[in-house]
């Protein structure tokens, strides 16, 4: 018996492995012997450009520069998938199988890389990164994925062409990269996985070229480029751009002459438009143009193309609205209503957002709210007084999937999602962070219930109340109720 035989591996498996390695070497020799038109000039450079993920980071930046929300998410998901694949390759893959690099005798010198890799050959890190990035992008945006796929395939094939990997190294690396992208999707689902159901469908005017649509855009939200693209898609639409202080008046004027009322701006602007549309009995076309755009994104409208398609086809749904009466204030909310620390965070965010941007302002607001010395809010519910750090009411039930922030998967479920953080001596950082994100994770200090009506009493005068990013001061009794299927909104149904 040969002393070189590993007695821990059964002989039949050794024979199968030997055959596979033999075929692998033959495929490598075949690739080395073939002349690929343009390959010697392009593929070695392409292979080098993918070192340390440089090519994919540059590609992600180019995709994100398109300024489409879906493109930005695709770029982010691609980079996250690449990072997971690289981590798996460097911590497990390269250390599990110590395979020597191919011998370069059969590879023409003009193809060979100037600097040969010194790590083990199996699996291919370049192929893993390429497949992970391309798959991650495609899971979020099939169009961008189709654009990236040929480049990713070429990078993977360049590793065999330049003689630094066997074909099986590339296949294993690509499989690992695809798996990494799907693992990321398991942790953070794509938006299409949690898209709201297209119901209840309703009739709405089908405007072939947009004639009859009057859209009011909040100029302060930086909406000019969005409305320009929408106007190209719907040339018959009337577009009115105005300052924030004129939005409500312009919406009232637009409603008097429109078949369909349109709005472009953030959640506060959309809230104002929804109130006008509800009073006038008009369908609403929402083009996201703010920082968060919770309602539009939960609705499934992300950009000009999806809105234009829905308006042309007359595709629309009925959605719920929330209504509150508090002291001398009466209002509508499409997203959230809250009391306690969150209104203070909103105030701080609005104070700084114009100077440093929405997300940094939100983080700064959370830090200021957390550091402030305060007492919990006290409310009376069902005859008992309760100290609360936060009362959150969502228009529809929020669901958390994986590590992703909570989202609504049904905008017509007829429910108010009520969540409270009980007042204690030390408000925990995790609860404030969850409040800033919207829906709250469960904890011993947290309670949640779904109802269609809520009444609170005993609020102190001057208590801040936030709804859809706006803040008012109230006191006394508060009534919050659901308006089921109150509003008709355009959204693509396919």
N, C-alpha and C positions, 0 to 999 in steps of 0.2 A: 504494500500500500504506500502510495506517495506521501511523504511527510508534509507536503504543501496543501493537502486537502483539508478543508475545515470540516471536522467531524460533526459540528453542530448544525450543519445545513444538509438536508437529505439530498442524495445524489440526483433524483429526478429534478429537483428544483435547481441544482447546480447546472444541469444540462440545459434547462430552459433559460436560465440567466445567461449562460454562455452563448446560446443562440441569439438571444436578444442583443447582447453586446456585439456579437459578430455582425448582425444586421445594422446595428447602430454605426459601426465603423465603416461598413460598406456605403451607407448613406452619406457619411461624412466624406469619404473618398470620391463618391459620385458628385457631390456638391463642389468639391475642390477641383474636379476635372472639368466642370462645365463653365462655359463663358456666358455670363449674364450681361446683356447689352446695357452699358452705362453703369454697371455695378461697381467696377473698380474705381470709378470717379466719385460715386455717390455713397455707397454703403459704408466704407470705412469711416468717412466723415460723419455720417449719420450715427454710426456706432459710438464714435468718440463724443459726439454732442450729447449723448444720453448718459455719459458718466456722471455719477452722483445726482442723477435726476434733473440735471440742468435743462435739458430739452423739455421735460414735462412741466417744470415750474414756469418756463417761458411760455409754453403752450397754455397753461392755466391762466397766466396773466393776460394773454391775448383773448382767451374766451371770456374772461371776466370783464374785459374792456368793452365788450358789446353792450354792457349796462342792462341786459335783460336779467330779471330775477332768476329765471330758469338757468341761464348761462352761468351766472355767478354760483348758483348751487351746484351745477355740474362741475365747474372748476374746483370748487371746494371739496366735493365728493371724490373727484379724481385724485387730488393731492392727498386726501385722507386715506384712500385705498392704497395709493403708492406707499405711503408711510407705513401702513400695516404690513404690506408685502415686504418692504425692505427690512422691517424689524424681524419678521418671521424668517427671512433668508439669512440674516446675519446672526441670529441667536440660535436657530435650529437647523435650517437647511444646510448651510455650509459645514456645520460641525457634525452632522449626522452621517454624511457620506463623503469620504475623502477620496475623490477621484482625480487622477492626474489629468492635466490639460492634453488636448490632442497633439500629436507630433505634427510639425508644420512642413515636413518634407514635401508633401503633395500640394501645398498651398502656394500659389505664385507670390513672389516677394512684394509685388505691387499691391496685393490685397492685405498683407499683414499689417497689424497695428504697430506703431512705433514703440509703444510701451505695452509689453505683454502682461496680462494679469498674473498675480502671484498666488491668488486664492485657489481653492479647489474648484473643479469644473462643474460639479453637480450640486444644486441646480443653477440655471442661469439667472443671475440677479437682474440683468438688463431685460430679459424676457418677462420676468415677474413684474418688474416695475412698469413695463410697457403695457402688459395685459391688464394689470391692476388699474392703471390710469385710464386706459381706454374703456374698460368695463364700467368703472365708476362713473365716468362721464356719460356713457350710454344709458345707464340705469336711470339717470336724472333727466337726460335730454338725448333721445335717440338721434336727432339731427346732428348735434355736435359729436355724438359717438361715431356716427357714420363718417364724419370728416376726419376724426382722429384715428380711426381703425387702420387705414392703409399705412399711416406713419408707424403705428405701433407694430404692425405686422413686419414692416421693413426693418425696424430696429431688431426685432427678434431674429429674423432671418440673417441679418448682418453678422450675428454672432457665429453662425456656422460658416458664412461666406468668408469671414476674416480668419477663420481657423481657431477661434478661442473656445469654442464649445462644440460638443457633439449634438446631433439632433435631439436625442433624448433629454439632454440638459435643458434645451430650449422648451421642449414640450412640458417637462416637469415644472420649469419656472413659470411658464404661461398658465398652467393649471393652478399653481399656487397663487398667482396674481389674481386670477378670476375668483378664486375662493376668498381672497382677502377683500375684494370689492363686495362680494355678497355678505361677508361677515360684517362689514361696515354698514351695509343696508339693514342687516338684522338689528344692529344697535341703534341706528338712526334711519328710520324708514324714509323712502322717497315720498315726495308730495303726492304722487299718483297713487301710492298705497293707502293714503288716508284721505283721498278726495271724497267730498260729501256726495251722498247718493243724489242722482238727478231727479229728485221728486220733492214735493208734488209739482209735476209739470203744469204749465198754464199757458194760455194763449197770450201772445204779445205781437205787436205790429212787426212785420218783416220788412225792413227798409233796405232795399237792394243797394242803393248808393248812399244811404244815410239821411236822405231828405225826410225831415220831420223830427230829427234828433237835434236838440239844442243842448250843448255840453258847456258847462261852466267850469273853468279851471282856476284853481288857486295858484296865482303866480308865485307866491312865496314858497311853494313846495318844489319849485324847479321843474314845472310840468311842460315847458315849451316844446321840448323835443318829443315828448310823448304825444302831445296833441297834434303836432305836425305829422307824425307818422300815422296817427289815427285818421287825420283829415285826408291823407293820401289814399287810405283804404276806403274811406267813406266821404267822397268829395262833396256830397250833397248835404252833409251835416253842417250845422252852424256852431262855431266855436267862439266862446266868450272868455277871454282871460282877464282876471281882475285881481285887485289887492285883497288880502284877507278880510279887511273890514267891510268890503263891498260884496262878499260872497253871498250872504243871505239875500240881499236886495236883488242881486243879479239872478239868483235862482228863482225868486218870486216872479221876476219879469220873464224869465225863460219859460217858466211853467205856463204862463198865460198864452204862449204861442206854440208850444211844443206838443207833438204827439208822444214823444219819449223824452224824459228829462235825463240829461247826462251830467256826470260830475267827475272831475279829476283832482285829486288831492289826498291828504291823509285821512285818518279815521274821523277826526273832528269835522272836517269838511264834508265827508260822506254822511256823517250823522245829520248835519244840517240839511243836506239834499234829501235824505230819507224822510225827514219831517215834512218838507215841502211836497214831495211826491205822494206821501201818505194822505195829506190834506187834500191834494188836487186829484187824487185817484189816477196818477200817472205811473207807468212802468219806469224803472230806474236802470240806467246803464252806468256802471261804476268802472272807472279806469284808475288803478292804483297809482298814486303819485306822491305819497308821503314816506315817512321813515319805516313805519311798522306795517300798515295796510292789512291788519288782521282780518277785517271783514271780506275784502276782495279776495285775499289768498285762500281763506277758508271756503269762500264761495266757489273757487276754482278759476277765477279770472286773474291772470298774472300779467298780461301785456296787451298791447294794442291789437295784435293779431287775433287773440282769442276773443276779445270783446267785439271786434269788427265781424268776425265769423258768426257770433251769436246774434248780433243785430241784423245782419243780412238774412239769416235763416229764421229769425223770429223765435229763437230758442230762449225760454225763460222758465223760472221756477218761482214758487211762492215761498217766502221765508218769514220766520217769526221776528217780532220786535219786542223789546222790553220797554216798559213804561214805569216812571216813578213820579210820585207826588210827595214833596217834602217841604213843609212850611209853605212859603209862598212860591216855591219852584215846582214846575212840572216839566218833565223832559222825556226824551226817547233815548234808548241806547240799543245799538246793534251788537256790541261786543260785551262790555263789562260795566258794572256799577260797583262802587266800593266805598267803604268808610274805614277810617283808622289811619295806618301809616302810609298806605298806598297813595291817597290824595296828596300827602305831603311830598312823596317821592315825585309825583307828576309835576307838582309845582316847581320843584328844584330842577327837574329835567327840562321843563319848558324855559326856565330862566337861563340855562346854559346851552341849550341845543343849538341856538343860532350862532354861537361862538365856537363851539368845539364839536358839534355833530351830535346826532341823536343817541347812539349807543354809548359814547363816552359820557355824555350828560346823564344818561340813566345810571351809569356806574357811580358817577360823582354824587348824584342825588341819593343813591342807596347808602353811600358812605356817610353823608351828612345826616340822613334820617337815623342811621344806626348809632351814630355817636351822640345824638341829641338826648338830653335828659327829659323824659316825659312820663306821663301816667297813661294807662290804657283807657281807651274809649269805654264809656258805660252806656249800655242800652237796656231797655226793658222789653223782654220777649215773653209773651204768655204770662204776664203778671210777675215775672222774676227778673231781677236786675243782673246783668252779666257784664264783667269786664272783658274787653276784647282788644287785641292789638290790630286785628284786621277782620273786616267782613267783606267778602268777595261774592258778587252775584254775576254769573255768566248768562248771557242770552243763548241758551243751548248748553248741553253737557260737554264739558271738556274732557278729552281722553289723552292719556300719555302712552306713547308707544316707544319702547326701548328708552334710549337716552334723549330722544327728541322732546322739545317743549310741547306742552299739551295743545291739542287742536280740537276743533269741533268737526265731527264727521257727519253731523246732521243739523242743518240750520232750520229745521221745521219739526223739532221733536216735542214742542209744546211745553218744555221744562225750563225752569230757572235753576242753574247750578249754584247752590249756596254753600259757601265754605267759610269757616271762621277759624281764627287763631285765638284761643282763649288768653286773656290777660294774666300774666304771671310777673314775678319780680324781675326776671331777666328774659327779655325777648331774644330768642335764639337767632343767630346769623342765618342759619339754614332756612328759617321761616320767612325772614325778610327777603332773602334771595329768591325763594319760591314765589313770594308775593310779587316781586319785580318781574318775574317771568310770566305771571298770569295764574294758571291753575297750580294748586298746591299739592305737594306730596303728603301722604298720610303720616301722622305722628300722634303721640299721646296727647299733644296739646291742640290737635286739630280735629274739627268735626265737619262732616259734609252731608248734605241732603239735597234731593231734587224735588222741587215743588213748582206750582204754577202761580203762587201768590205768597207774599211775605209782608208782615206788618211789624214795625218797630215803633216804640214810644220812648219818650224821656231823653231825647238827644239834647245836649246842651246847646244853647244858641251859639252860632259861629262855628259849628262843627263842619270841617271840610268834607265835601262829597265829590267823588270823581266819576265821570261817565264818558266813555270813549275819548279819553285824553283831555276832557274839559273838567275844570274844578269850580264848584260854587260852594257857598257857605249856607248851611241850613240849621234848623233846630226844631224841637218838638217831635211830631209824629212823622213817620215815613211809611208810605205804601209802595210796594214794588209788585208789579203784576205782568203777566205775559199777554201779548197780543198775537195769538196764533195765526200764522200764514197771512200776516197783515200786508206784506209788501211784495210786489212783483218785481223781480230783478233778472236782467239778462245774464245768462251763462251758457256756455256750450254744453250740449247734452251728450255728445259723442266723444 
